[in-house]
């Protein structure tokens, strides 16, 4: 498809829960890139769907350049985002505080 062709898309409101520090980093990165959080997430997902030829199933393309990766590292440091995708991470719901529903997440160690 020609990259100048405009596509009509229908967007839907999506209610998801994510780890708080991760959301802060994503919001900061979206602001850094001058896009909305939704646009950033769409871009990340679309790139994750594009395999690197010859390494299908092992690696995928990254939508982030060197400047954005440096900004991500800074945002992760600022917000205390001190975990990565490797090795496997496990998220565990925090026990609700009296009078509140379970709204937060933490990483179990």
Protein Blocks (a to p, Z undefined) as FASTA:
>chain_A
ZZkbccddddddddddddfklmmmmmmmmmmnopafklmmmmmmmmmmmccehigokacc
dfbdfklmmmmmmmmmmnopabdfbdcdddddddddehiacfbdcddZZ
